[in-house]
Amino acid sequence: MVWQVAETLADDLPLLIEDLQYCNLHQRGFMTLAVSQDSATATWHYVDAILTKAGKVVNTRSYEIKA
């Protein structure tokens, strides 16, 4: 399936791109960013549907950088 190819590619890209910390090519959603003097935190919110207004957040993943 197409999502399996995207998932495999996302797993392999960090091996090719040294600075890449996270890659997800098979799920859809949005990112929020919280910034303070001490840190920056990006949170990815994955949704179960993108073609309807009934889509719900089904998973999240966060990455934080400290100052």
N, C-alpha and C positions, 0 to 999 in steps of 0.2 A: 504494500500500500504506500501511497505518497507520504503519509505522516511518518512511516517507518524510515524512509529514505531521509526525510528532514531530520528526524531524531538522530540517526546515525551521523549525518553531516554535522549536526550541532555538537555531538560528542567528540568528533574528530577535529573541528576547527581550532579549539584551544591548543592542540598539538602543533598546528601550523602557525598560529598567531600567538606569539609569546605573551603579550600583554592582555590577551583576552581572558577574562575571569569567568564569564558566564555567557552562554549562547543557547537560545531556545527558538527553533525555527518551526516547530510543529504545533504550538499552542498559541492562542490569541488572548489579548487582554490589554492592560494599560499599566503604566508605572507612575508611582507617586514618589516625590523627593522631599525629604525633610532635611533642612540645613540649619546648623547652629554654629556657634563659634568653636565648638569642640569636635563636631563630627558632621558627616553627611551620610544619610541612609536612603538608599533607593529600594523601594518595595514594588515588586511585580505582582499584579493581581490578575490571575488567569480566569477567564470566563468560559462557561460551557456552551455558549451560542453567541454568534456575532451578527446573525442576519435577522434577529428578532429583538424586540425591546424586553423580552422576558429573560434574557441571559442573566445568569447569576455567577458571582465569584465562587470558584470551586477550589482554589488553591492560591497560596502566596509564597513568594521567596524574597528574602531581603539580603542586602549587601551593605555593610557599613564601613566607612573609612574614618578613622580617628585623625584629628589634627596633630 
